[in-house]
């Protein structure tokens, strides 16, 4: 059985994935142009807030809450864009990130953690969570995870 290919998948990447890679390249170039560490931090924060504001509901609502939870629970994590999505870094390395459902035409938004996150527990642990809404219990669980991940 042969699979039909389109221009969008000919090279193995969807249009959305290629767009995310282009955004990442822009982020790297913009970061290299900034002068001081304080300028970088302020511009990165502003870029994250602006990207969240561009999102459609319900992704925007979720991203705003995640941003607030991360800022409150792990103030040492620095907000920055990563592949065009809000992310939070420690010592320049991404610890956690938010991926909107709309960006990749997914069924749900995702809160993910990279290998730099201090979440190791036994021989298996979750590194990404599907989000459709945030309850008080969800927010408390995320706050705990983020605080542990940043420790």
Secondary structure as a PSIPRED ss2 file (coil, helix, strand):
# PSIPRED VFORMAT (PSIPRED V4.0)

   1 X C   1.000  0.000  0.000
   2 X C   1.000  0.000  0.000
   3 X C   1.000  0.000  0.000
   4 X C   1.000  0.000  0.000
   5 X C   1.000  0.000  0.000
   6 X C   1.000  0.000  0.000
   7 X C   1.000  0.000  0.000
   8 X C   1.000  0.000  0.000
   9 X C   1.000  0.000  0.000
  10 X C   1.000  0.000  0.000
  11 X C   1.000  0.000  0.000
  12 X C   1.000  0.000  0.000
  13 X C   1.000  0.000  0.000
  14 X C   1.000  0.000  0.000
  15 X H   0.000  1.000  0.000
  16 X H   0.000  1.000  0.000
  17 X H   0.000  1.000  0.000
  18 X H   0.000  1.000  0.000
  19 X H   0.000  1.000  0.000
  20 X H   0.000  1.000  0.000
  21 X H   0.000  1.000  0.000
  22 X H   0.000  1.000  0.000
  23 X H   0.000  1.000  0.000
  24 X H   0.000  1.000  0.000
  25 X H   0.000  1.000  0.000
  26 X H   0.000  1.000  0.000
  27 X H   0.000  1.000  0.000
  28 X H   0.000  1.000  0.000
  29 X H   0.000  1.000  0.000
  30 X H   0.000  1.000  0.000
  31 X H   0.000  1.000  0.000
  32 X H   0.000  1.000  0.000
  33 X H   0.000  1.000  0.000
  34 X C   1.000  0.000  0.000
  35 X C   1.000  0.000  0.000
  36 X C   1.000  0.000  0.000
  37 X H   0.000  1.000  0.000
  38 X H   0.000  1.000  0.000
  39 X H   0.000  1.000  0.000
  40 X H   0.000  1.000  0.000
  41 X H   0.000  1.000  0.000
  42 X H   0.000  1.000  0.000
  43 X H   0.000  1.000  0.000
  44 X H   0.000  1.000  0.000
  45 X H   0.000  1.000  0.000
  46 X H   0.000  1.000  0.000
  47 X H   0.000  1.000  0.000
  48 X H   0.000  1.000  0.000
  49 X H   0.000  1.000  0.000
  50 X H   0.000  1.000  0.000
  51 X H   0.000  1.000  0.000
  52 X H   0.000  1.000  0.000
  53 X H   0.000  1.000  0.000
  54 X H   0.000  1.000  0.000
  55 X C   1.000  0.000  0.000
  56 X C   1.000  0.000  0.000
  57 X C   1.000  0.000  0.000
  58 X C   1.000  0.000  0.000
  59 X H   0.000  1.000  0.000
  60 X H   0.000  1.000  0.000
  61 X H   0.000  1.000  0.000
  62 X H   0.000  1.000  0.000
  63 X H   0.000  1.000  0.000
  64 X H   0.000  1.000  0.000
  65 X H   0.000  1.000  0.000
  66 X H   0.000  1.000  0.000
  67 X H   0.000  1.000  0.000
  68 X H   0.000  1.000  0.000
  69 X H   0.000  1.000  0.000
  70 X H   0.000  1.000  0.000
  71 X H   0.000  1.000  0.000
  72 X H   0.000  1.000  0.000
  73 X H   0.000  1.000  0.000
  74 X C   1.000  0.000  0.000
  75 X C   1.000  0.000  0.000
  76 X C   1.000  0.000  0.000
  77 X C   1.000  0.000  0.000
  78 X E   0.000  0.000  1.000
  79 X E   0.000  0.000  1.000
  80 X E   0.000  0.000  1.000
  81 X E   0.000  0.000  1.000
  82 X E   0.000  0.000  1.000
  83 X C   1.000  0.000  0.000
  84 X C   1.000  0.000  0.000
  85 X E   0.000  0.000  1.000
  86 X E   0.000  0.000  1.000
  87 X E   0.000  0.000  1.000
  88 X E   0.000  0.000  1.000
  89 X E   0.000  0.000  1.000
  90 X E   0.000  0.000  1.000
  91 X C   1.000  0.000  0.000
  92 X C   1.000  0.000  0.000
  93 X E   0.000  0.000  1.000
  94 X E   0.000  0.000  1.000
  95 X E   0.000  0.000  1.000
  96 X E   0.000  0.000  1.000
  97 X E   0.000  0.000  1.000
  98 X E   0.000  0.000  1.000
  99 X E   0.000  0.000  1.000
 100 X C   1.000  0.000  0.000
 101 X C   1.000  0.000  0.000
 102 X C   1.000  0.000  0.000
 103 X C   1.000  0.000  0.000
 104 X C   1.000  0.000  0.000
 105 X C   1.000  0.000  0.000
 106 X C   1.000  0.000  0.000
 107 X C   1.000  0.000  0.000
 108 X C   1.000  0.000  0.000
 109 X E   0.000  0.000  1.000
 110 X E   0.000  0.000  1.000
 111 X E   0.000  0.000  1.000
 112 X E   0.000  0.000  1.000
 113 X E   0.000  0.000  1.000
 114 X C   1.000  0.000  0.000
 115 X C   1.000  0.000  0.000
 116 X C   1.000  0.000  0.000
 117 X C   1.000  0.000  0.000
 118 X C   1.000  0.000  0.000
 119 X C   1.000  0.000  0.000
 120 X C   1.000  0.000  0.000
 121 X C   1.000  0.000  0.000
 122 X C   1.000  0.000  0.000
 123 X C   1.000  0.000  0.000
 124 X C   1.000  0.000  0.000
 125 X C   1.000  0.000  0.000
 126 X C   1.000  0.000  0.000
 127 X C   1.000  0.000  0.000
 128 X E   0.000  0.000  1.000
 129 X E   0.000  0.000  1.000
 130 X E   0.000  0.000  1.000
 131 X E   0.000  0.000  1.000
 132 X C   1.000  0.000  0.000
 133 X C   1.000  0.000  0.000
 134 X C   1.000  0.000  0.000
 135 X C   1.000  0.000  0.000
 136 X H   0.000  1.000  0.000
 137 X H   0.000  1.000  0.000
 138 X H   0.000  1.000  0.000
 139 X H   0.000  1.000  0.000
 140 X H   0.000  1.000  0.000
 141 X H   0.000  1.000  0.000
 142 X H   0.000  1.000  0.000
 143 X H   0.000  1.000  0.000
 144 X H   0.000  1.000  0.000
 145 X H   0.000  1.000  0.000
 146 X H   0.000  1.000  0.000
 147 X H   0.000  1.000  0.000
 148 X H   0.000  1.000  0.000
 149 X H   0.000  1.000  0.000
 150 X H   0.000  1.000  0.000
 151 X C   1.000  0.000  0.000
